[in-house]
Each structure stands twice: as structure tokens, then as C-alpha cells.
Amino acid sequence: MEARFALTDYVEAAMARAHYDKLEDGTFGGRIPGCLGVVAFGDTLRTCEAELRSTLEDWILLGLKLGHELPVIAGIDLNSKPVSEKAGAK
């Protein structure tokens, strides 16, 4: 059985939605629709993508810490509250 990690899956699904533009000066800009304020820039497309991923990760962590409503992406809802189970429960 393969382990699934909601946060990793969420980041991958969000990055799959990313849009990139080549700017007039030859650099790149990227954004993720639905993730307000998640934008990044880079000298190359690869650099822009790495910056966008880092910005997204920070945006998610800050949103979770501050209790912001995050968009549901690819059916992954990070807004649900965790449920704890007693140790040894079946």
C-alpha cells in the first residue's frame, strides 16, 4: 500500500495548475490560479518554477497557521480539522 501525503499531493496539484509567462525583459513570471498572491519571478523558467513552489509552500503554511481558508485543489481539502485517536485504538 502506497503512503499518501496530503500536503505533498496538494502542492503537486497546485503546481500542475501553474501558469507561466515570458516577460518583455526575457525573465519569467508564474502564478497559481485560485491561490491569491502566489506569484514568483525568475531569470529562467526553472528558477521561476522553484520560486513559485517555495512561495506556495510558505503561503500554505502561513494560511494554516493563521486559520485562513485555503482553496480545495484536486479534491484535497487542507481546511478540515485533524481528528486524534487514542493510542492502541482499533
DAUR-V544016 format. One record per helix or strand. SS is the DSSP state (A for helix, B for strand). FROM is the first residue (numbers start at 1). TO is the last residue. Records with the same first field share a line. If there is no record, write none. Layout:
SS = FROM-TO ; FROM-TO
This chain:
A = 6-16 ; 45-66
B = 19-22 ; 28-31 ; 39-42 ; 73-73 ; 76-76
